[in-house]
Amino acid sequence: MWLEQYHPVRTLQYRFRRSGDSLELVHARVEQYARSVPVCDLHFSPALPDFRRPFSGRFSGRYVLDVNGQKSHATGVVEAQSGADGAT
């Protein structure tokens, strides 16, 4: 499922994967007016958990960030853990 916020100067796009009641973030993109490629294109593998709800254990995944058409400009690891009180 894609969600989009449009503005004449820039567009924000988010792609989520449904997992039961949760929406897991797979991809985020920023497009700018009059640019042929996205200024930011961010991919998560696996998808980020839905931070609106507590999740079990610790999440660890990889990300790849393309900047202004430069593929794999940045790569790394993203980690998250849901606390006992539900805070992430």
C-alpha positions in Angstrom: 0.0 0.0 0.0 1.4 3.4 -1.0 0.6 6.6 0.9 1.4 9.9 -0.6 1.5 13.5 0.5 1.6 15.8 -2.5 2.8 19.4 -2.6 3.7 21.4 -5.7 7.3 21.6 -4.6 7.8 18.0 -3.3 6.0 14.7 -2.9 6.5 12.3 0.0 5.7 8.6 -0.7 5.6 5.7 1.8 5.1 2.1 0.9 3.7 -0.2 3.7 3.1 -3.9 3.9 0.1 -5.1 5.8 0.7 -7.7 8.5 -2.5 -8.4 10.3 -3.5 -5.1 11.9 0.0 -3.7 11.5 1.5 -1.6 8.7 5.3 -2.3 8.2 7.3 0.4 6.4 9.1 -1.0 3.4 10.1 2.1 1.3 10.1 5.9 1.6 10.7 8.3 -1.2 11.0 12.1 -1.6 10.5 13.6 -5.0 11.2 17.2 -5.8 9.7 19.5 -8.4 11.5 19.4 -11.8 13.9 16.6 -10.8 14.1 13.5 -12.9 15.1 11.2 -10.0 14.0 11.0 -6.4 16.2 13.2 -4.1 15.8 10.4 -1.5 14.9 6.8 -1.9 15.0 4.6 1.2 14.5 0.9 1.3 14.2 -1.3 4.4 14.9 -5.1 4.5 13.0 -6.6 6.2 10.3 -4.0 6.6 10.3 -1.9 9.8 7.7 -3.0 12.4 4.7 -0.9 13.1 6.0 1.5 15.8 2.4 2.5 16.8 2.2 -0.8 18.7 4.5 -2.8 20.9 6.3 -5.7 19.2 8.1 -8.7 20.6 11.8 -8.8 21.0 14.3 -6.7 19.2 14.1 -5.7 15.5 17.3 -5.5 13.4 17.3 -4.9 9.6 19.2 -3.3 6.8 18.6 -0.1 4.9 19.8 1.2 1.6 19.5 4.9 0.8 19.8 6.3 -2.8 20.4 10.0 -3.0 19.8 12.1 -6.2 20.0 8.9 -8.3 23.2 7.7 -6.7 22.4 4.1 -5.9 23.4 2.7 -2.5 24.8 6.1 -1.4 24.4 4.9 2.2 23.8 1.5 3.7 23.5 0.4 7.3 21.6 -1.3 10.0 18.5 0.0 11.8 17.5 -1.5 15.2 14.5 -1.0 17.4 13.3 -2.6 20.6 9.9 -2.4 22.2 10.1 -1.7 25.9 8.0 -3.3 28.7 5.8 -0.2 28.8 5.2 -0.4 25.0 7.5 2.5 24.1 9.8 1.9 21.1 
